[in-house]
């Protein structure tokens, strides 16, 4: 490293009019600049949020940060450490082979490559083929630059030691990359992103499936970046603080791009550990059957205080036949004291396979699922659920934490995102009909406004509703 001249030496060289003195000063300055560039990756000092990310030994890491939170820098330094075989917190042998994946070629050219050459000294590089997007270091490590817009089929290749995703790729690209595991070495994957797509697939498959040592997630707010000037920090806050994307852009938090229907859901308030339900607690069973896709059902216990507990769920992706679904429902019924059985009103529709409605089919003696149609007043149902989520004395609906599909659907349930605004827009808020069968069952249960009745002292009385129901 070039020895820095003292202040007096610089002043002496500057005051001299001799050409040799000027040349010496220029040589010193060029040497300083070269040292700065050569040691940039070695002089990197991570911020606290970056350090947690770097120290993690998980095979899959997600670094979710706001704008200007240092995500790309952390991801790039990680890639350089791997290529150099000089990771300070884990053993990485070199030479090795990895990918840097960006959303498109423009991001690669304008963001990734300039950042790489800012930190990686030229004298460590053996070759760089810009056309093929391949970088080779003198130690033999190879880095291939990939673009998501080339399609998932372009990611079908040989094994890799590491992959860095700059921003969230399409899920099919992510899935294709995860099978690049080698026979001799593990595959380490990290993604640095701002979650501007909302609660997309990465929320479900990474953020919600964290497991120490395997999948770990790290957050970073732009306020963590102490390199940002106060005036610039204030400008960023004023730009985004009143937008839907504020939490994502400022703090790296996931958000719903469309309006969330049940905003009051909180795991610490509404999820509970399963416990044995007393025999005298009545159950409501709600089913949403489908002849051509997996059917759904939940079981809701009613406590003496009229609290609802979602204790069981059924939504098997491998189960298509209605007869199989009915058998599973009866198995879960077991010895539960079921006083009301509801069915989605869409079960009125006939099926080509049976020539009768789904409700009629399930009510046949050999199948034996007798149900009444649920109240499908959607607005009323939403309000009924919300009242139970946020009652004056606390929530009156609780979900066993093993009913994770029901919880996931409730927390993901959003209004349709309208693309065409103006005079032709329907002013009603419409629920997006994707993966919502279990959530609909919860709405049906809350719409009933059922009250507890102790079977040991009284028997509930209900008027029969329909040809096949006994309730």
VOMI-472563 format. One record per residue (C-alpha): residue in one letter; x, y negated, z. Coordinates in steps of 0.02 Angstrom, whole numbers, plus 50000, padded with zeros to 5 digits. Layout:
<segus>
aXYZ;...
</segus>
This chain:
<segus>
x500005000050000;x500634982649957;x501314972850105;x500334956750125;x501384940650124;x501314929050272;x500444912150261;x502134903350257;x502734914550114;x501164910650012;x501344892050045;x503164892849992;x502734901949830;x501314889949791;x502414874549819;x503784881249707;x503784875949526;x504934889849473;x504114902049349;x504864916949443;x503964911549604;x502314910549513;x502604927849438;x502984934849611;x501374927649680;x500344934649536;x501164951649560;x500724951349745;x498914946649709;x498744960249578;x499484972749699;x498234967649833;x496794969349710;x497404986649657;x497554992149838;x495804985949873;x495104996149729;x496175011349762;x495665012949944;x493835007649930;x493135024949967;x494405027650106;x493995010850186;x492125014450185;x491375011550358;x489605018550367;x488225009550458;x487385019450599;x485975025950488;x487225031150354;x488325039750482;x486895050850542;x486595056050362;x488425059850331;x488625069850492;x487155081250457;x487615099150413;x485915103050335;x485915110650161;x484515098850105;x484585080750162;x483395066450124;x483985048650155;x482405038150143;x482755019550150;x482095002650105;x482824991549970;x484614986050009;x484744998850150;x486365006450085;x485585022350011;x486525022749846;x488175018649929;x487955032850055;x487465044949916;x488955039849809;x490225041249950;x489535058549989;x489795063749808;x491585057149808;x491975066149971;x491365082349892;x492335079949730;x493915075749827;x493685090249948;x493935077750089;x492265077250180;x492575071450359;x491115081150436;x491005097650342;x492155109650250;x492095107150062;x493395115549953;x493995107949791;x493955109249645;x492065110549637;x490645106549519;x489135095349550;x487785084649473;x487275066649498;x485445065149446;x484595048649406;x482845044949341;x483455039449169;x485015035249070;x484785016549100;x484965019149288;x486505029749259;x487315016349151;x486815001049253;x486865007549432;x487685024449459;x489245023149351;x489725005449406;x489515010849588;x490575026349558;x492015016949477;x491905003749613;x492415016949741;x493365030049640;x495165024949594;x495645026749412;x497225036449454;x496165050749525;x495205052849361;x495835064949229;x494495061449099;x492765054049076;x491695058548925;x490355045248918;x489395053848778;x489275070648868;x489155062549038;x490555072849115;x491865066649237;x493395077149280;x494595073049421;x496435077549423;x496085090149561;x494945099749441;x493255094549511;x491885091449383;x490395079749395;x488975080149269;x487795065349255;x485985070649224;x484405061149179;x482675066649237;x481855060149079;x482745073748980;x481525086549053;x481685101049176;x482325113049043;x483935102749032;x484305107549212;x484405126049173;x486255128849193;x487595137849290;x487825137049478;x488315120949564;x489135116949731;x488205100649759;x486845089649684;x486435071549725;x484755064249673;x484685045349665;x482815042349691;x481435055249689;x481405066249532;x479895075449461;x479555090849566;x479915102749422;x481665095349406;x481955097149594;x481355115149592;x482455119549444;x483985112049528;x483725121449691;x484035138049604;x485795132849551;x486465142049704;x488115150849676;x488615168349732;x490175162449825;x489695145349891;x488105137249957;x487195123449866;x487135106849959;x485805094549901;x485475076849956;x484255063849894;x484305045149925;x482675036249888;x481405022749924;x479705031549929;x478815020149805;x477755034449737;x476875035749904;x476575052449988;x477135062249837;x477825080049831;x479405075449928;x478325070850078;x477515087950079;x479035098550033;x480435089450125;x479835076650253;x478475088050321;x479545103850320;x481055097950417;x482055111550503;x483685107850595;x485185113950498;x484165117350341;x483095102250295;x483415085550382;x482725068150346;x483525051450389;x482745034250383;x483525017250352;x482755000050356;x483504985750258;x483694976550423;x484984989850472;x486134982750338;x487124969650431;x487994964650269;x486414955650211;x486424937050248;x485004930650360;x484324919550222;x484284934250101;x483474945350231;x482094932550256;x481834931050069;x481594949950053;x480354950250197;x479314936150123;x479304944649954;x478604961350013;x477824959450186;x476034957350123;x476094970849988;x475504988949996;x477304994349969;x477994984050115;x478374999050228;x479245008150086;x480244993450018;x480744986350186;x480895001550298;x480905017050187;x479255023750256;x478045034250155;x476365026350117;x474755030350023;x474665021749854;x472775022549859;x471685018550008;x471835031250147;x470115037250199;x470505042250379;x471775029450437;x471535033650621;x472305050950614;x473775053050733;x474615069650771;x474895064750953;x473025061150972;x472165073950862;x473295089250850;x473225101250998;x474035117551045;x472865132451019;x472035138951176;x470755152851211;x469005146351176;x467775150651317;x466465163251263;x465035151151299;x465675137751180;x464635138351019;x465435138050847;x464955129950683;x465615138950531;x465785128750371;x466205136550203;x466575129050033;x466535143849912;x467155143549733;x466935157549606;x468485152749505;x469725146049633;x470165149649815;x468715146349932;x468875136850096;x468155138650271;x468415131650445;x467775136450617;x467335122450738;x467065125350924;x465945113451024;x466455109751204;x465235105451347;x465795087351324;x465285088351139;x467075087851078;x467405097050915;x468915108650899;x469445115150728;x470145131950782;x470325141850620;x470475139050435;x470385150050280;x471065144450112;x472085158650040;x472845154349869;x472915172949826;x471075175649863;x469935172249715;x468485184649726;x467005178549829;x466745196049899;x468525195949969;x468245178650041;x466635184150125;x467495199050205;x468865187950275;x467575175850344;x466695189750438;x468355196050507;x468765178750576;x466985177150644;x467385191650760;x466495189250925;x466305170550908;x464625163450958;x464155155750791;x462555145550801;x462635136250637;x463335141050467;x463485127550335;x463915128550152;x464455115650025;x462915109349928;x463805113249765;x463425131549806;x461685128349735;x462435129949562;x462285146449472;x463765156749414;x463925165649248;x464635181049333;x463165184249450;x461705175149371;x461265167449540;x461885153049645;x463425155149753;x462355153249908;x461145166749849;x462585178249807;x463375176549979;x461685178750065;x461385195949990;x461205209450124;x462775218650069;x463805202650091;x462865194750233;x463435176550240;x461835166950273;x462105148150265;x461145131850258;x461675117550147;x462745104350228;x462345085850228;x463295078650079;x462975060350114;x464785055650089;x464755038250165;x463815044550317;x465065058750332;x466585047250325;x465855036550463;x465455051850567;x467255058050556;x467965040750595;x466875038950749;x467535055350815;x469325050750774;x469225034350869;x467845035350999;x467685022251138;x468385034851263;x469635042651144;x469485055351003;x468105068451008;x468795079150868;x470375089450888;x471285101150768;x472295116250820;x474055113450756;x474045130350668;x472695123550550;x474035114450453;x473145114750285;x471645105950360;x472775092950440;x473735090350279;x472145087650178;x471425075550305;x473015065250312;x473165064950121;x471345061150081;x471265045049980;x470075035149874;x470275036349687;x471555024149618;x470655012949494;x471675008549341;x470344998249247;x469824983049345;x468554969749302;x466704969449263;x466594987849216;x467334994149377;x466165004449487;x466144995449655;x465915011749751;x467445019549831;x467615037249765;x468625050949849;x470015058249744;x469505076349715;x471155085349737;x471485098149874;x470035092149981;x468975107550017;x469495109450199;x469345090750227;x467585091450157;x467185105350280;x467715093950424;x466585080250356;x465115092350349;x465425097650529;x465455079750594;x463905075050493;x462865087850589;x463035078250753;x462865094950842;x462685094751031;x463295108151150;x462035120551219;x462545133951344;x461915150951284;x461905157151464;x460495145251508;x459625141351343;x459535147351164;x459625135051020;x458115133950908;x458245129250726;x456985128950587;x457435140950447;x458035131550295;x457865140450130;x457465157650066;x459025166450128;x459465157750290;x459015163750464;x459545147550550;
</segus>
